[in-house]
Amino acid sequence: MNAMTMAGQEVIDVSHWLGALITSAEIIGTRGITPVRALINRAAAMVPTELRCFSLVVESGTTNLHAITYGTTEGAWSAAADIAAEVDVRYLDAPVKRVLSLVSDRYDEMWTAAKGMYKVEPVVADGGQVVLYAPHVAEISQTYGSEIRAVGYHCRDYFVRQWDRYKHLPWGVLAHSTHLRGSGTYDVTAGERCRIDVTLATGIDADTTRSLGLTYLDPASIDIAEWSRDPETLVVHNAGEILYRLR
């Protein structure tokens, strides 16, 4: 198996959809060998040579290093993951009603700006809201924009319970869709019921946002200082960099 195959579309799709089936909120930030990590290790083990790895843990918002680890692919990754779990995760004692994610300008399309949702989803109360504030984001995805526009954003069960309808699409696109929309339920009678509301305050227009199954908010209407004074709102700067979880 060559490097091109290792990082090919099939491996990427399968690994990302596996994580989506577990759900982003459940697997993200989990230490140890998750099913996704086990899949990656199994694929890497097929490379017919000794594998070595440098892993970097970089301070959020800077180019400063917390650590460099080196060794086997499993050992170096595990050591770096343990450090990242200490420095890249913020723990809250109770869920919050609303999150304003000020998406880092590192992310220039919704394909990556979605990190502002799934890095905070675990701390949002049932019925709560995540607002992705990113006026600089005007593109859904240069690569998969047409597929995402056709599918929209839905919870995992929406796809699982209608698998024959969606299985032909890139599974990485389906994974992205569920990661941004968050957890929820679906059945043919009750329809789709998602746990929290996801709102885009971006450069993507209102009609497009609503057609994707999301709520629209004009970014010009948001006063960040005012939102920061609201005790029921968590304002996250450089959203997508740090993971938030409940203790």
N, C-alpha and C positions, 0 to 999 in steps of 0.2 A: 504494500500500500504506500503510494507516494504522498508527498506533502500536499499536493493539489487535491487528492482524494480526501485526505484527512480533514481539510478545511472546505470541502465541497458543499454544494447546496443541500444534498441529502443529509449529511451529518449535522449541518447547522439546523435544518428544519426539524429533524427528529429530536435533537437535544433541546431546542427551544420549546417545542410542543410538549415534550415530556415535562418540562418545568411548568408550563401553563396548565397541564392536567393536575399537577400537585397544587397549583395556584401560586402566584407570585408572593402574596402575603404570607403563605405558609412556608415557602422554601427560602425566601431571601434572607440573607444573614445567618443562615443555619450552619453551625459548625459541623465538621465531620464529613463522612462520605455519604452524600445524598445520592439518590438515583441518577441525577444528572451528572454528578462528578464521577460516579461509578461507570457510566456510559463513556465519558471522556477517557477515563483511565483504561478501560477495556480497549478502546480504539487506539490509544497511544501504545498499548502493549503489543500491537500488531506491527509496529515499526521495527524492522529487523536490525536494530543497533542499540547501543547503550544511549539512553536519553538523560541529559542533564538540563537543569533549569536555573535561570536567574529570575527571582520574583522581586518586584519593587512595591513597597507600600509608601505612597506619596501623600504628603499632608494636603488636605482639601484646600483648594483655592490657591495653592502655591506650587512651586517646583521643588520644595524641600522634601527630603527623604526621611521617613520614620525608620525604614529598614531596607536592607537588601539581604535576601536569603538565597542560598545556593546549595544545590545537591541534586538528588533525584527529582523527577517531575512531581512525584507524590510528596516527598519530604519537604522540598523547598516551598511548594504550594501550601502545604499544611502549616508550616511555620509562619508564612506570610499571612495566612488566613487568621491565625490566632492573634497576630498583632493587629490586623485590620479590625477584628472584632472588638478590640479595646479602644482604638482611636477613631474609627469611622462609623460607630454606632452611638446614637444618643437614646437614652432610655427615659421614658416618661412614666409617672406613677399612675396616671389616669388618662383615658382617651379624651380627645378634643373634639369640639363640635365642627370647627372649620379650620382649614389650612389654606394659607395663601403661599403658594410655591413660586418664589421669584426665580424663574428658571435661568440657570447659568447661560451666558452667551457662548459657552462652548458648544451648546446644542443649537443647531441652526435649522432643524426641521422637526416635525412632530415625532418622527421615527425615533429620535434620540431624546427630544424634550419630554417624552413620556416618562422619563426617569423621575421627573418632578411629581408624578403621581405615585409610582410604585415604590419610591423610597419613603413615602409618608403614609401610605394606605394602612399599615398595621396599627397606627395610633388614632385613626379617625373613628369616632363613635358611629354606631348604626344610625342611619338617617342623616349623617353629616355630609360635609361638602369639601371637595378639594378644588381650588381655583388655580389653574396653571397660568401665571402671569408671564407672558413672553411676547411683548409687542414686536420683537425682532424676528419671530418665527412666522413666516408666511407660506411655508411649504409643508405639506403632509409628509411626503417622501419622494425624492427624485427618482428612486429606484422602484418603489412599490406603490406610488401614489394612486395609480388607476385601480389596483387590486383593493387597496384600503377604502377608496371611495365607493367601490362596488359592495364591499362587505359592511363597512361601518365599524363601530366599536360596540362590543357585546361581551357579556360574561361567559365564562367557560361553558356552562351548561347549555347556553344558546347554541353553541356549535356541536357539542357532544350529542345532544338530543335530536339534532338534524344533520348528522354526520354525512349522510349520502349527498346532501345538498352542498356541503362545503369541503369535502375531503380532497377534491381535485386542486384546490388552491394551495399556494405555498404555505406550509405549516408554520413557518416563521412569521408570516403575516397574521395568521390566526392567533399566534402567541402574542404578538404585539397588540392586537386588538383586545385580548382579554387582560393583558397587563395594564393597559391604560384604563379600561372600563372597570376593572376590579371585580370582586366576588359578587355572586348573585345566583338566582335560580331561574329556570325556564321550564314551562310545560305548555302544551298546545292550548290548554284551557285558560290558564291564568296569564300566559304570556311571560315576558321577561321582567324580573324584579331584581334590580341591582341594590346592593347594600348602601352605597353612598352616591351622591350626585357628583359628577365630574364636569367642571365648567372650564371652558377655554376663554382666556382673555389674551388673545394673540393677534397676530397680523392676518389670520385666516378669517374670512368674512363670516357674518352671522348665518347666512343661508347654508354655506358649506358646513359650518360647525353643526348646525341642527340636523342637516342631512346625514351626518355621521352618527347621530344618536346622542350628541352631547349638548350641554347648555352653553349659551353664548353670553359673554359679558364684555362690554366695550372696555378695553384696557385704559382708555383715557378717563373713565369714571372712577378708577381705583386710586384712592389716597392711601398710600402705603403707611404713612405715619398714623393716620386715623385707624386703619385696620390693626396696627401694632398695639394700639391702646385698648383694643377689645379683649377682655379677659377670656373670651371663649374662642379666640382665634390664635392659631400658631402661625407666625410669619417666618418662613424659612428662606434665608438668603442663599444664593448659589445652589438652589434646589437641584437635586439629582446627584449631589456629591456625597451627602451624609445620609445614612439610613436611620430612620426613627422607628423604635419598637417600644412596646410596653414592657415593664418589668415583670 
